[in-house]
Amino acid sequence: MIKLGSHDYVQTLRGQTLRFPNLDLPMKDWPKGMSSHYEDLQMVQHVELRKLVGEGKAYNACVSSDCPYLVATWFPKASWDRSRLASQIITFLYLWDDAIDNPEITNMFNDLEASNKFREETRQQFNRYLADGPVLFDATGDESRFSPILRSFAPIGEAFAFRMTKGQRGKILDELYKYLRACEVEQLSELSGRAPIIEEYLERRMGTSSVGFILACLEYILGIDLGDAIRNDEDVRVIINDILSLRRELRYPYYNNAVAVLYHQHQDLQKAVDETHKIILRSIAKLEEAAKRALNRYPERRADLEAWIDGCKNMCTGNVRWSLHIARYGLGVDALDGTTEITLA
């Protein structure tokens, strides 16, 4: 008999069919686009990935995510150099995440000591470039003590250190710390064998999704500087990819997907999907409301704020388009208009 307090409950989803709710309609008026740099970004990424991790599972997993496509749909108007940096950032995040929690690539997922060591080394690398008075090189100038994935942060960190304001770097470092802490909490949850309730999951997901970090980078990618007052104002977070990533996350008996968490609560797959849809709709409404408040509070910065708000919305519409495109999720549907169904394998 399956105990719904264990990882086994996730396995009961296999073979069930779900209908995706309409995600196209709520964002129909939001900006969309595709960067002209996509093919060049993809070509450069393949070359750099081979140098960094070589052919194999890590390479294949990252390629299946098509980070350049995500960048091209998230930031369609960004210049080549800023698109290039964004692609390096997203690729680093995917490689780092897979290195610590993808069972096909790493043993660290079940080794808390090893993963904590990796997280501490990651903090050290972040601090070198983003802390006050960044030290870009060790006294020996030797980065060999870092893994290839952590060394791949070097060009990103140098761009941050030399091109961003102190306030921008501080915000980015704070969000990266949150990301590392959330990843540790998520791992502890997985190892505990206890499914989180939806409130716990949503709070954690804001960190593990790295949304805060990407939003902190958005100013630079768009070529604007909001300043500390606006930058430290109430942030809007949007969770959009949980329902879209469902099939990928169910390849392993994970708790950390909103649909799986709600399925544990309701023991009804379609209800879990529909409840996740409600969460997404609430997030969309909160973003719109927060945008109006911010524009009213800072009328003198309207142009930059509107650019930033449109950038946030473009990340949402781009995320939907990317999620339908990539092999990693394997949804096999062309639209999310409320009529599409999939059967979980």
Secondary structure, 3 states (H helix, E strand, C coil): CCCCCCCHHHHCCCCCEEECCECCHHHCCCCCCCCCCHHHHHHHHHHHHHHHHCCCHHHHHHHHHCHHHHHHHHCCCCCHHHHHHHHHHHHHHHHHHHHHHCCCCCCHHHCHHHHHHHHHHHHHHHHHHHCCCCCCCCCCCCCCCCCHHHHCCHHHHHHHHHHCCHHHHHHHHHHHHHHHHHHHHHHHHHHHCCCCCHHHHHHHHHHHCCHHHHHHHHHHHHCCCCHHHHHCCCCCCCCCCCCCCHHHHCCCCCCCCHHHHHHHHHCCHHHHHHHHHHHHHHHHHHHHHHHHHHHHHCHHHHHHHHHHHHHHHHHHHHHHHHHHHCCCCCCCCCCCECCCEEECC
